[in-house]
């Protein structure tokens, strides 16, 4: 059900054009890389924090 929703939402974004602009594609890729980098950083910080808290609890 959710995949159908995602597919339909992407259909609305697609505009009928005869040419594909390379700069638009590159900008989209760069934005996705930034988002992925931020997600990876957040997961890393959460993991380090969890290990730190667990270590502190073990030392008590």
C-alpha positions in Angstrom: 0.0 0.0 0.0 2.8 2.5 0.9 4.7 1.7 -2.3 1.6 2.5 -4.3 1.4 5.9 -2.6 5.1 6.6 -3.3 4.7 5.6 -6.9 1.6 7.9 -7.3 3.4 10.8 -5.6 6.3 10.5 -8.0 3.9 10.5 -11.0 2.8 13.9 -9.9 6.4 15.2 -9.9 7.1 13.9 -13.4 6.5 16.6 -16.0 6.4 15.7 -19.7 9.5 17.2 -21.2 11.4 16.3 -24.4 14.8 16.9 -22.8 16.4 15.9 -19.5 18.6 18.6 -18.0 21.8 17.2 -16.7 22.2 20.0 -14.2 18.9 19.1 -12.6 19.9 15.5 -12.3 23.2 16.4 -10.7 21.6 18.8 -8.3 19.1 16.1 -7.2 22.0 13.6 -6.7 23.9 16.1 -4.6 20.9 16.8 -2.5 20.3 13.1 -1.9 24.0 12.7 -1.0 23.7 15.5 1.6 20.6 13.9 3.1 22.2 10.5 3.3 25.3 12.0 4.9 23.2 13.7 7.5 21.3 10.5 8.2 24.5 8.5 8.6 25.9 11.1 10.9 22.8 11.0 13.1 23.0 7.2 13.3 26.7 7.3 14.1 26.1 9.9 16.9 23.2 7.8 18.3 25.4 4.6 18.3 28.3 6.3 20.0 26.0 7.9 22.6 24.4 4.5 23.3 27.8 2.8 23.8 28.9 5.7 26.0 25.8 5.5 28.2 26.1 1.7 28.4 29.8 2.0 29.4 28.9 4.5 32.1 26.2 2.3 33.5 28.6 -0.7 33.6 31.2 1.3 35.5 28.7 2.2 38.3 
